Amino acid sequence: MENFLTDLFKGQQYDEKNFFLIAGPCVVESEEMVMQIADKVSGICKNLGIPYVFKASYRKANRTSASSFTGLGDDLGLGLLKKVGEKYKLPVTSDIHAHEEAAMAAPYIDILQIPAFLCRQTDLLIAAAETGKVVNVKKGQFLSGPSMKFAVEKIQKAGNQKVMLTERGTTFGYTDLVVDYRNIPWMQEHKTPVIMDVTHSLQQPNQTSGITGGNPQLIGTIAKAAIATGADGLFIETHPNPAKALSDGANMLKLDLLEGLLEQLVKIRKAVL
């Protein structure tokens, strides 16, 4: 675990006792937007000694409504992610949704993210593993932490030991999620870094309006509890103006609030070590 994280964060101040951050907008909206967010967040993380991965989806395939924004186009979206990584010397990540996307996306990004709904798709996991990139699998909203061992095994048997797991809430009724923090230590038993997806865990999916709701006022609560529980990393979607975001605005953190939250989290991490 330590070796591939050291390589991933090469050039950054990596301390295994600290948490790392995966953050950015939900989707690539424009070059100006991704550069603005990467510049702001990378500066904050450098000052606080937090290793940072820039995140944005080059394509959104799992939107509730057919009329929702899905991206600028694969080539442009992936190209902008690569440009962010090169300009700010950051690892970058994006999700893939089908096995043929793995080889297409791998030259542009450092971590292939497997969406929660697809975490049991064997061909997708194997294709991601075969790229040699780090693979971050989000735990399905319908699965327990212990059951994620099967996703890990599929990737490792395909010859890739660079696996991360992400907790992102558990289905609670039709339109809500809850977080079971037992999943953090349970998934760490699989010998992988475990990340808490703070913002997606606060989604209220399957709304009859066709737009996913959320509870962003609880972002701090979820993040603090995750750090206290021993999460290795945090995943936080952030945007300068969530109300105008083209995807997941209802549960994103306003960019101006990120620094204050991270300062608190660094203090909590030190207190629980």
Rosetta silent file (secondary structure, phi, psi, omega in degrees, C-alpha in Angstrom):
SEQUENCE: MENFLTDLFKGQQYDEKNFFLIAGPCVVESEEMVMQIADKVSGICKNLGIPYVFKASYRKANRTSASSFTGLGDDLGLGLLKKVGEKYKLPVTSDIHAHEEAAMAAPYIDILQIPAFLCRQTDLLIAAAETGKVVNVKKGQFLSGPSMKFAVEKIQKAGNQKVMLTERGTTFGYTDLVVDYRNIPWMQEHKTPVIMDVTHSLQQPNQTSGITGGNPQLIGTIAKAAIATGADGLFIETHPNPAKALSDGANMLKLDLLEGLLEQLVKIRKAVL
SCORE:     score description
SCORE:     0.000 S_00000001
   1 L     0.000  -48.938 -175.211    0.000    0.000    0.000 S_00000001
   2 H   -62.200  -39.864 -175.447    2.665    2.459    1.065 S_00000001
   3 H   -62.932  -46.002 -176.739    4.787    1.941   -2.050 S_00000001
   4 H   -74.071  -28.670  174.520    2.138    2.797   -4.610 S_00000001
   5 H   -69.561  -37.928  176.241    0.908    5.807   -2.615 S_00000001
   6 H   -60.766  -43.524  178.259    4.482    7.087   -2.377 S_00000001
   7 H   -67.018  -40.210 -178.487    4.794    6.749   -6.143 S_00000001
   8 H   -61.572  -41.167 -176.360    1.368    8.308   -6.715 S_00000001
   9 L   -98.620   23.823  178.575    2.215   11.385   -4.675 S_00000001
  10 L   -54.042  128.848 -178.240    5.759   11.722   -5.972 S_00000001
  11 L    94.679  -13.003  175.890    6.757   15.371   -5.732 S_00000001
  12 L  -107.655  164.582  178.362    4.238   16.074   -2.980 S_00000001
  13 L   -80.314   97.164 -177.773    4.730   15.962    0.781 S_00000001
  14 L  -103.710  121.732  176.731    3.445   12.466    1.538 S_00000001
  15 L  -127.588  117.187 -175.660    3.178   11.323    5.153 S_00000001
  16 L   -62.689  -15.703  178.025    1.334    8.046    5.703 S_00000001
  17 L   -79.322  -18.410  179.264    0.142    9.351    9.076 S_00000001
  18 L   -94.553  164.895  173.639   -1.815   12.127    7.368 S_00000001
  19 L   -88.933  159.284  172.887   -4.870   11.694    5.158 S_00000001
  20 E  -109.737  165.436 -175.092   -4.854   12.477    1.451 S_00000001
  21 E  -124.802  131.649  168.089   -7.524   14.371   -0.477 S_00000001
  22 E  -110.864  118.016 -173.429   -9.314   13.620   -3.741 S_00000001
  23 E  -153.214  152.908  177.663  -11.233   16.749   -4.725 S_00000001
  24 E   159.816 -173.866  178.785  -12.574   18.731   -7.622 S_00000001
  25 L   -75.145  160.978 -179.960  -15.820   19.415   -9.478 S_00000001
  26 L   -59.634  -44.549 -174.618  -18.194   16.587  -10.289 S_00000001
  27 E  -137.684  153.320  174.635  -17.662   16.954  -14.034 S_00000001
  28 L   -68.894  108.583 -179.006  -15.335   18.825  -16.389 S_00000001
  29 L   -93.528  -37.234 -179.382  -17.429   21.911  -17.148 S_00000001
  30 L  -168.286  162.495  176.949  -14.775   24.082  -18.816 S_00000001
  31 H   -63.940  -42.622  179.647  -11.021   24.610  -18.873 S_00000001
  32 H   -58.105  -42.648 -176.808  -11.366   27.777  -16.809 S_00000001
  33 H   -66.851  -48.569 -176.760  -13.335   25.968  -14.117 S_00000001
  34 H   -66.598  -35.727  178.950  -11.010   22.982  -13.683 S_00000001
  35 H   -68.812  -40.060  178.777   -7.928   25.221  -13.628 S_00000001
  36 H   -60.817  -45.956 -177.719   -9.475   27.561  -11.069 S_00000001
  37 H   -69.900  -44.090  179.466  -10.354   24.706   -8.730 S_00000001
  38 H   -60.999  -40.771 -179.965   -7.040   22.871   -9.164 S_00000001
  39 H   -63.260  -45.835 -177.330   -5.088   26.059   -8.473 S_00000001
  40 H   -67.167  -49.663 -174.382   -7.058   26.855   -5.327 S_00000001
  41 H   -70.972  -39.318  179.657   -7.137   23.358   -3.835 S_00000001
  42 H   -63.462  -36.509  176.999   -3.520   22.494   -4.650 S_00000001
  43 H   -65.304  -43.552  178.651   -2.392   25.675   -2.886 S_00000001
  44 H   -62.228  -47.888 -176.931   -4.425   24.882    0.219 S_00000001
  45 H   -65.245  -37.009  177.747   -3.191   21.280    0.352 S_00000001
  46 H   -62.435  -43.428 -179.912    0.431   22.296   -0.108 S_00000001
  47 H   -64.589  -32.843 -176.374    0.171   24.701    2.832 S_00000001
  48 H   -96.388   -2.667 -179.792   -1.424   22.035    5.036 S_00000001
  49 L    71.312   31.523 -179.425    0.801   19.143    3.952 S_00000001
  50 L  -103.800  118.873  175.046   -2.094   17.149    2.504 S_00000001
  51 L   -61.224  141.593 -169.428   -1.328   15.020   -0.584 S_00000001
  52 E  -131.598  134.260  171.932   -3.822   15.923   -3.300 S_00000001
  53 E  -115.613  128.129  176.371   -5.455   14.198   -6.268 S_00000001
  54 E   -82.882  133.626 -179.387   -7.515   16.314   -8.671 S_00000001
  55 E  -124.222  134.659  166.219  -10.860   14.755   -9.567 S_00000001
  56 L  -161.714  143.620  177.503  -13.418   15.493  -12.262 S_00000001
  57 E   -81.629  130.218  175.696  -15.478   13.198  -14.467 S_00000001
  58 L   -77.505  -22.603  176.275  -14.743   13.539  -18.169 S_00000001
  59 L  -148.781  137.895  175.685  -18.145   11.985  -18.812 S_00000001
  60 L  -105.605  109.522 -177.286  -21.189   11.439  -16.587 S_00000001
  61 L   -97.707  -15.462 -172.927  -22.905    8.243  -17.621 S_00000001
  62 L  -113.155   50.350  176.220  -25.136    7.698  -14.585 S_00000001
  63 L   -81.796  149.087 -179.843  -27.374   10.749  -14.602 S_00000001
  64 L   -66.577  -46.326 -175.254  -30.958   10.429  -13.365 S_00000001
  65 L  -105.729  144.255  177.991  -32.500   12.352  -16.264 S_00000001
  66 L   -66.017  -18.439 -178.644  -31.704   12.005  -19.973 S_00000001
  67 L   -89.291   -2.184 -177.525  -31.647   15.807  -20.198 S_00000001
  68 L   -74.281  151.686  178.576  -28.819   16.202  -17.650 S_00000001
  69 L   -64.408  133.605 -178.851  -25.352   17.439  -18.693 S_00000001
  70 L  -116.997  -12.035  178.058  -22.976   14.543  -19.381 S_00000001
  71 L   144.848  174.821 -178.702  -19.756   16.272  -20.477 S_00000001
  72 L   -90.608   -4.903 -171.769  -17.866   18.239  -23.109 S_00000001
  73 L   116.634  142.944 -172.844  -16.866   15.148  -25.080 S_00000001
  74 H   -60.085  -49.004 -176.337  -14.400   12.419  -24.159 S_00000001
  75 H   -61.802  -44.742 -179.013  -11.329   13.748  -25.955 S_00000001
  76 H   -68.323  -45.321 -179.116  -11.724   17.278  -24.634 S_00000001
  77 H   -61.042  -48.138  179.593  -12.589   16.183  -21.104 S_00000001
  78 H   -66.068  -38.441  178.413   -9.687   13.753  -20.817 S_00000001
  79 H   -61.860  -38.663  178.830   -7.326   16.241  -22.425 S_00000001
  80 H   -70.074  -34.725  176.132   -8.208   18.881  -19.837 S_00000001
  81 H   -63.969  -44.830  178.172   -7.624   16.431  -17.000 S_00000001
  82 H   -62.042  -38.692  179.627   -4.170   15.624  -18.341 S_00000001
  83 H   -64.425  -40.847  176.345   -3.466   19.340  -18.716 S_00000001
  84 H   -59.837  -48.040 -178.720   -4.413   19.958  -15.061 S_00000001
  85 H   -59.738  -41.771 -178.821   -2.110   17.180  -13.912 S_00000001
  86 H   -71.214  -40.091 -177.202    0.820   18.472  -15.938 S_00000001
  87 H   -68.983  -42.704 -175.206    0.365   22.125  -14.994 S_00000001
  88 H  -103.349    5.273  178.412   -0.020   21.590  -11.245 S_00000001
  89 L    54.179   52.043 -178.074    2.055   18.379  -11.005 S_00000001
  90 L  -122.318  146.731  164.705   -0.849   16.439   -9.543 S_00000001
  91 L   -69.474  148.798 -179.728   -2.192   12.926   -9.990 S_00000001
  92 E  -128.693  154.253  179.881   -5.664   13.083  -11.540 S_00000001
  93 E  -139.552  153.705  174.913   -8.641   10.735  -11.470 S_00000001
  94 E  -155.171  159.926 -179.483  -11.914   10.195  -13.290 S_00000001
  95 E   -91.170  153.564  174.246  -14.490    7.439  -13.409 S_00000001
  96 L  -123.020  154.326 -171.390  -15.006    4.917  -16.182 S_00000001
  97 L  -124.470   -9.122  179.717  -18.235    3.082  -16.913 S_00000001
  98 L  -146.517  154.648 -172.205  -17.437    0.340  -19.430 S_00000001
  99 H   -61.477  -31.756 -178.825  -14.488   -1.982  -19.973 S_00000001
 100 H   -72.119  -16.109  178.413  -13.509   -0.349  -23.270 S_00000001
 101 H   -76.302  -21.228 -175.173  -13.098    3.011  -21.505 S_00000001
 102 H   -60.451  -53.408 -178.530  -10.230    1.738  -19.342 S_00000001
 103 H   -66.812  -32.091  178.850   -7.616    1.661  -22.104 S_00000001
 104 H   -67.791  -42.218 -174.915   -8.960    4.905  -23.561 S_00000001
 105 H   -83.419  -27.611 -172.507   -8.748    6.857  -20.293 S_00000001
 106 L   -54.746  -38.153 -179.831   -5.549    5.360  -18.862 S_00000001
 107 L   -66.595  -15.111 -174.749   -3.080    7.517  -20.868 S_00000001
 108 L  -102.467  -23.204 -171.876   -4.675   10.662  -19.451 S_00000001
 109 L  -131.203  164.366 -175.022   -5.237    9.881  -15.776 S_00000001
 110 L  -100.402  -27.718 -179.605   -3.453    8.250  -12.837 S_00000001
 111 E  -128.036  123.980  174.127   -6.359    6.615  -10.984 S_00000001
 112 E   -90.986  121.325 -177.328   -9.241    4.826  -12.673 S_00000001
 113 E   -99.528  129.446  178.851  -12.335    5.208  -10.522 S_00000001
 114 E  -100.843  117.976 -178.876  -15.030    2.519  -10.607 S_00000001
 115 L   -60.764  151.525 -176.270  -18.500    3.891   -9.781 S_00000001
 116 H   -56.266  -42.690 -178.154  -20.373    2.305   -6.892 S_00000001
 117 H   -62.836  -18.823 -173.242  -23.172    0.950   -9.082 S_00000001
 118 H  -111.464   12.301 -171.394  -20.550   -0.912  -11.169 S_00000001
 119 L   -68.312  -12.157  178.416  -18.293   -2.287   -8.447 S_00000001
 120 L  -102.753    2.633 -176.415  -19.284   -5.906   -9.196 S_00000001
 121 L   -77.321  101.194 -172.971  -18.733   -5.681  -12.977 S_00000001
 122 H   -58.458  -46.336 -177.473  -15.965   -8.196  -13.478 S_00000001
 123 H   -64.096  -33.830  178.496  -14.996   -7.189  -17.017 S_00000001
 124 H   -68.873  -45.072  179.893  -14.752   -3.537  -15.971 S_00000001
 125 H   -63.563  -42.358 -179.613  -12.570   -4.313  -12.942 S_00000001
 126 H   -67.264  -42.101  178.984  -10.254   -6.545  -14.951 S_00000001
 127 H   -62.003  -41.072  177.584   -9.932   -4.022  -17.775 S_00000001
 128 H   -64.506  -43.473 -179.981   -9.046   -1.304  -15.258 S_00000001
 129 H   -60.217  -40.704 -174.711   -6.526   -3.594  -13.568 S_00000001
 130 H   -69.721  -13.675  175.032   -4.837   -4.458  -16.852 S_00000001
 131 L   -73.223  -20.011 -176.583   -3.957   -0.806  -17.519 S_00000001
 132 L    82.923   -0.830  178.653   -1.527   -0.905  -14.588 S_00000001
 133 L   -80.167  164.059  170.354   -3.026    2.254  -13.157 S_00000001
 134 E   -64.123  138.135  179.674   -4.235    2.661   -9.583 S_00000001
 135 E  -117.875  120.943  177.825   -7.843    1.449   -9.374 S_00000001
 136 E  -107.267  112.731 -178.077  -10.228    3.080   -6.883 S_00000001
 137 E  -102.565  122.546  175.531  -13.413    1.060   -6.419 S_00000001
 138 E   -81.963  132.290  179.474  -16.356    2.732   -4.751 S_00000001
 139 L   -65.542  130.013  177.860  -18.337    0.422   -2.489 S_00000001
 140 L   -59.453  143.888  178.546  -21.798   -0.218   -3.841 S_00000001
 141 L   -62.268  -11.662 -175.390  -24.622    1.380   -1.876 S_00000001
 142 L  -108.693    7.095 -175.387  -26.035   -2.141   -1.647 S_00000001
 143 L  -120.457  158.728  173.255  -22.889   -3.868   -0.300 S_00000001
 144 L   -92.130  161.632  176.023  -21.093   -4.260    3.013 S_00000001
 145 L   -58.409  -47.674  179.921  -17.440   -3.389    3.566 S_00000001
 146 H   -58.092  -33.832 -177.304  -16.393   -7.033    4.073 S_00000001
 147 H   -71.408  -12.005  178.743  -17.992   -8.057    0.755 S_00000001
 148 H   -72.373   -5.693  177.006  -15.686   -5.670   -1.132 S_00000001
 149 H   -60.310  -28.532 -177.767  -12.933   -8.270   -0.784 S_00000001
 150 H   -71.577  -35.813  174.862  -14.249   -9.826   -3.995 S_00000001
 151 H   -65.313  -42.998  178.845  -13.668   -6.637   -5.990 S_00000001
 152 H   -61.042  -44.551 -178.660  -10.151   -6.423   -4.578 S_00000001
 153 H   -62.501  -39.520  179.767   -9.476  -10.053   -5.480 S_00000001
 154 H   -60.842  -42.900 -179.110  -10.622   -9.566   -9.079 S_00000001
 155 H   -69.288  -45.081 -178.233   -8.180   -6.690   -9.577 S_00000001
 156 H   -66.112  -38.712  178.620   -5.288   -8.401   -7.821 S_00000001
 157 H   -67.799  -19.734  175.295   -5.779  -11.667   -9.717 S_00000001
 158 L   -84.844    2.942  173.650   -5.546   -9.618  -12.921 S_00000001
 159 L    97.481   14.754 -178.002   -2.034   -8.647  -11.823 S_00000001
 160 L  -122.790  119.411  179.973   -2.594   -5.246  -10.248 S_00000001
 161 L   -97.012    0.271 -174.717   -1.927   -4.659   -6.538 S_00000001
 162 L   -92.401   79.880 -173.773   -2.653   -0.914   -6.664 S_00000001
 163 E  -120.134  136.705  170.696   -6.179   -0.913   -5.273 S_00000001
 164 E  -120.319  152.624  173.471   -8.120    1.649   -3.250 S_00000001
 165 E  -123.658  145.697 -177.517  -11.620    1.289   -1.807 S_00000001
 166 E  -127.663  127.991  172.068  -14.084    4.106   -1.175 S_00000001
 167 E   -85.252  131.086 -178.644  -17.006    4.232    1.248 S_00000001
 168 L  -141.320   29.251  175.996  -19.872    6.317   -0.136 S_00000001
 169 L    95.076  164.545 -178.530  -22.890    5.469    1.953 S_00000001
 170 E  -128.015  137.974 -178.736  -25.496    2.748    2.064 S_00000001
 171 E   -54.044  130.986 -179.976  -29.009    2.832    0.634 S_00000001
 172 L  -131.814   94.637 -172.604  -31.564    3.854    3.249 S_00000001
 173 L    74.489 -160.589 -176.219  -35.022    3.579    1.778 S_00000001
 174 L   -84.260  -29.594 -168.256  -35.651    4.813   -1.739 S_00000001
 175 L  -130.969   29.849 -179.864  -34.264    8.349   -1.572 S_00000001
 176 L  -152.705  165.338  176.626  -31.572    8.533    1.093 S_00000001
 177 E  -131.372  153.694  170.776  -28.200    7.182    2.216 S_00000001
 178 E  -129.752  158.653  178.639  -26.589    6.592    5.595 S_00000001
 179 L  -107.866  125.426  174.076  -22.913    6.076    6.492 S_00000001
 180 L  -103.601  102.979 -174.188  -21.851    3.010    8.433 S_00000001
 181 L   -70.190   -9.963  173.276  -18.385    3.916    9.714 S_00000001
 182 L   -62.139  -25.117 -177.887  -17.653    0.274   10.515 S_00000001
 183 H   -66.181  -23.672  179.287  -16.967   -0.090    6.803 S_00000001
 184 H   -65.592  -58.284  177.280  -13.758    1.942    7.093 S_00000001
 185 H   -66.226  -32.210  178.112  -11.860   -0.498    9.335 S_00000001
 186 H   -61.736  -44.097 -179.620  -13.614   -3.454    7.703 S_00000001
 187 H   -73.935  -28.269  174.939  -12.363   -2.458    4.242 S_00000001
 188 H   -63.972  -23.421  176.110   -8.889   -1.687    5.605 S_00000001
 189 L   -65.060  -15.986  176.205   -8.741   -5.373    6.493 S_00000001
 190 L   -82.907    5.687  177.706   -8.464   -5.964    2.733 S_00000001
 191 L    63.860   39.394  175.610   -5.005   -4.264    2.933 S_00000001
 192 L  -126.401  153.646  168.678   -6.034   -1.314    0.782 S_00000001
 193 L   -63.105  143.592  179.981   -6.213    2.423    1.482 S_00000001
 194 E  -120.667  129.922 -175.066   -9.797    3.367    2.340 S_00000001
 195 E  -112.363  142.620  172.945  -11.316    6.689    1.307 S_00000001
 196 E  -100.196  116.108  175.093  -14.457    8.361    2.613 S_00000001
 197 E   -82.735   95.547 -171.908  -16.533    9.893   -0.165 S_00000001
 198 L   -67.600  -48.065 -170.561  -17.966   12.693    1.925 S_00000001
 199 L   -77.784  -39.524  178.556  -20.159   14.471   -0.589 S_00000001
 200 H   -69.629  -24.858  177.445  -21.740   11.514   -2.417 S_00000001
 201 H   -68.508  -13.494  179.820  -22.613    9.982    0.948 S_00000001
 202 H  -103.265   11.475  176.274  -24.889   12.976    1.462 S_00000001
 203 E   -69.236  153.299  167.597  -26.839   12.498   -1.743 S_00000001
 204 E  -121.496   88.327 -172.239  -30.574   12.003   -1.773 S_00000001
 205 L   -78.189  172.234  171.598  -30.946    9.983   -4.981 S_00000001
 206 L    62.396   32.912  177.089  -33.940    8.927   -7.043 S_00000001
 207 L   -70.512  145.904 -178.844  -35.930   12.120   -6.555 S_00000001
 208 L   -67.059  -15.354  177.165  -39.100   12.344   -8.644 S_00000001
 209 L   -74.156  -15.626 -176.480  -37.842   15.671  -10.026 S_00000001
 210 L    86.913    2.628  179.608  -35.076   13.791  -11.868 S_00000001
 211 L  -122.843  125.675 -179.007  -32.393   15.765   -9.983 S_00000001
 212 L   -65.876  134.692  176.582  -30.495   14.218   -7.081 S_00000001
 213 E   -92.019 -174.155 -179.921  -30.824   16.094   -3.794 S_00000001
 214 E  -171.212  174.100  179.508  -28.345   16.368   -0.952 S_00000001
 215 L  -128.974   67.583 -174.872  -27.413   17.564    2.527 S_00000001
 216 H   -62.917  -19.273  178.866  -24.237   19.652    2.097 S_00000001
 217 H   -65.678  -13.140 -179.636  -24.654   21.166    5.587 S_00000001
 218 H  -101.771    7.020 -179.346  -23.452   17.803    6.924 S_00000001
 219 H   -56.655  -46.294  179.924  -20.200   17.678    4.940 S_00000001
 220 H   -61.454  -40.459 -179.611  -18.163   18.697    7.970 S_00000001
 221 H   -62.304  -48.658 -179.094  -19.867   16.098   10.154 S_00000001
 222 H   -64.222  -43.513 -177.788  -19.203   13.222    7.750 S_00000001
 223 H   -65.435  -44.234 -178.988  -15.595   14.303    7.114 S_00000001
 224 H   -64.043  -42.889  179.010  -14.708   14.729   10.789 S_00000001
 225 H   -64.151  -37.318  179.711  -16.169   11.360   11.722 S_00000001
 226 H   -65.673  -42.970  178.629  -14.268    9.689    8.878 S_00000001
 227 H   -65.819  -41.270  178.702  -10.937   11.144    9.981 S_00000001
 228 H   -64.548  -28.748 -179.064  -11.640   10.171   13.582 S_00000001
 229 H   -82.749  -11.826  175.928  -12.458    6.647   12.386 S_00000001
 230 L   102.329   19.532  177.974   -9.115    6.352   10.602 S_00000001
 231 L   -58.752  141.732  179.458   -9.919    6.870    6.918 S_00000001
 232 L   -78.487  -28.200 -178.670   -6.778    7.045    4.783 S_00000001
 233 E  -150.239  165.403  176.070   -8.235    9.619    2.428 S_00000001
 234 E  -124.119  145.277  175.349  -11.205   11.875    1.782 S_00000001
 235 E  -117.761  119.459 -177.888  -13.145   12.471   -1.420 S_00000001
 236 E  -136.054  118.543  173.223  -14.874   15.863   -1.575 S_00000001
 237 E   -83.349  135.150 -174.368  -16.500   17.394   -4.625 S_00000001
 238 E  -140.109  152.552 -173.176  -16.162   21.162   -4.574 S_00000001
 239 E  -156.082  143.709  178.715  -17.225   24.053   -6.798 S_00000001
 240 L   -59.183  -33.176 -179.477  -17.028   27.873   -6.614 S_00000001
 241 L  -143.595   84.082 -175.877  -20.813   28.075   -6.903 S_00000001
 242 H   -53.943  -30.286 -179.042  -22.556   24.719   -6.301 S_00000001
 243 H   -63.322  -22.891 -179.674  -25.944   26.218   -7.154 S_00000001
 244 H  -108.122    4.713  179.033  -24.730   26.663  -10.740 S_00000001
 245 L   -63.070  147.877 -177.264  -22.790   23.386  -11.018 S_00000001
 246 L   -85.693   -5.867  176.966  -23.764   21.228  -13.978 S_00000001
 247 L  -158.749  137.665  174.362  -23.790   18.030  -11.900 S_00000001
 248 L    60.263   25.878  179.800  -24.188   17.144   -8.197 S_00000001
 249 H   -61.120  -27.234 -175.093  -24.545   20.757   -7.088 S_00000001
 250 H   -69.698  -16.994 -178.484  -26.945   19.739   -4.318 S_00000001
 251 H  -128.784   14.060  179.132  -24.257   17.954   -2.321 S_00000001
 252 L   -87.938  155.684  177.086  -21.002   19.755   -3.222 S_00000001
 253 E   -88.869  133.329  175.036  -18.910   21.887   -0.882 S_00000001
 254 E   -63.645  132.034 -173.054  -18.528   25.557   -1.746 S_00000001
 255 H   -54.196  -37.915 -177.934  -14.887   26.067   -2.681 S_00000001
 256 H   -66.726  -16.372 -178.492  -14.400   28.932   -0.241 S_00000001
 257 H   -93.044   -8.468 -172.937  -15.308   26.629    2.668 S_00000001
 258 H   -67.097  -44.353 -174.875  -12.749   23.925    1.898 S_00000001
 259 H   -60.817  -45.296 -179.653   -9.695   25.456    3.556 S_00000001
 260 H   -61.947  -39.532  178.442  -11.371   25.956    6.927 S_00000001
 261 H   -65.717  -45.234 -178.946  -12.672   22.397    6.928 S_00000001
 262 H   -63.781  -35.727  176.791   -9.283   20.918    6.035 S_00000001
 263 H   -60.763  -42.042  177.496   -7.611   22.898    8.819 S_00000001
 264 H   -65.402  -40.097 -176.871  -10.016   21.320   11.310 S_00000001
 265 H   -68.008  -36.243  177.101   -9.468   17.856    9.866 S_00000001
 266 H   -62.101  -40.731  178.780   -5.686   18.102   10.134 S_00000001
 267 H   -65.482  -41.279  178.791   -6.101   18.895   13.858 S_00000001
 268 H   -64.188  -42.587 -179.801   -8.438   15.930   14.343 S_00000001
 269 H   -58.839  -44.841  179.499   -6.005   13.602   12.572 S_00000001
 270 H   -64.017  -35.559 -177.271   -3.187   14.663   14.882 S_00000001
 271 H   -71.039  -30.698 -174.845   -5.410   14.198   17.935 S_00000001
 272 H   -95.914   -5.068  179.702   -6.417   10.632   17.084 S_00000001
 273 L   -67.458    0.000    0.000   -2.992    9.289   16.092 S_00000001
